[in-house]
Amino acid sequence: MSVERFIAGRYVRSKQQMRFINIIMLVSVIGIAVGVAALIVVLSVFNGFNSVVTNVLVGFDPHIRIEAASGGRIADADSVLDLVRAHGDVTAAAPFIAGKALLVAQRVNKVVILRGVVDSTIDGVSGVKKRTILGSFAFTDTPEQGSIVLGLTLADRLGTMVGSSLAILSPVGVDAMMVQLSEPIVAPCTVAGIYDSNNKDYDAHYAFVSLETAQKLFQLGNEISGIDVRVTAIEKAEKVKDALQAKLGASYHVSSWYDLHKDLYSVMQIERWTAYIILCMIVCVATFNVLGSLTMGVIEKRRDIGILKAIGATRRSILKIFMVEGILVGTIGTLLGSVLGLLICYVQITYQVFPLDPTVYIIPAIPVEVRWTDFLVVSGASMLLSLLASLYPASRAARLTPVQAIRWE
């Protein structure tokens, strides 16, 4: 241990300092600890909600979606599917058709987003099939009658159950129907299943039919709207997206799961940074106390500084003594705050002491997810602020001359 660290440690532990300085130093440690603990807890809660949102969205949507760049349709679906499936990180790829249509029930009509999919491949790119709670996600179409799968909220609004009959009215050809004596494109269907995705927006606005039924309703022939893709790990989605975009060229637009919900994640990121900056103010106030206590400590230790300089201590040594003292205070506060924050997170994860109303929320308690990157960022910010707070009093102590320091001693 160096002489500077030894002296700084003695100053921190000293019981001979002015009691007021000791109180300020204690307040500094407590303030830093509270700020660090609050930052760790709040960021962990943001991480928890972020993971919940991601799981819900990605449980319904694919990791990657491929569509025609001009907003049109994909004609050579088989060749694109073969190219996508050839990528080593792709686990599944499935075609889909999407468009708005009108569902006509006995009492209610509802405009929905109708998706045409292949029931045998949808399970590989979406979790909606696993979320089917009534009936089954299987299309048993006949020339006279198709089948449809509805969201729970949508089925409730339409007043339908598994086995109920309804009709799908396509918007294609509506303009011609208004001016000519032509009939609209209508497909009678039977409700084959009802799913619950834990997302009321999806459950209220999405309905699924077979790919062939959707092609007939939207008069697409053998064309499709796009291709949904799943990869081995969600973290690889951006990398695979870039690789597929390079292979497919400018004729296609490739989006990742983040791109599909970019506005939502941007708002969540802004909220996260706002909370981080506001809570950093707590640590800033605590480090101002460090500055005050060290400045008063320099005034009290003038005689010690003079004696140290008189026996050969350099300005660098004096500067280092008080810098180390401030860093020690910051380290103690940071360690206590980290332990407190991790303890609160552990208690919430294990015992769920802060529950949520299950009738309103899809989770039973406030979610918490500790990430070591947040832990390191918070600790680093706390230590940096403590270091900056130590600069002024340490430089002031280093500028003292032996004669000035011990003149009145």
Secondary structure, DSSP 8 states (H G I E B T S, - for coil): --HHHHHHHHHHH-SSS-HHHHHHHHHHHHHHHHHHHHHHHHHHHHHHHHHHHHHHHHHHS-SEEEEETTS--BS-HHHHHHHHHTSTTEEEEEEEEEEEEEEE-SS-EEEEEEEEE-TTTHHHH-STTTTEEEE-S-----SS-EEEEEEHHHHHHHT--TT-EEEEE-STTHHHHHHSS----EEEEEEEEEE--S-HHHHHHEEEEEHHHHHHHTT-TT-BSEEEEEES-GGGHHHHHHHHHHHH-TTEEEEEHHHHTHHHHHHHHHHHHHHHHHHHHHHHHHHHHHHHHHHHHHHHTHHHHHHHHHTT--HHHHHHHHHHHHHHHHHHHHHHHHHHHHHHHHHHHHH--SB--TTT-SSSB------HHHHHHHHHHHHHHHHHHHHHHHHHHHH--HHHHHTT-
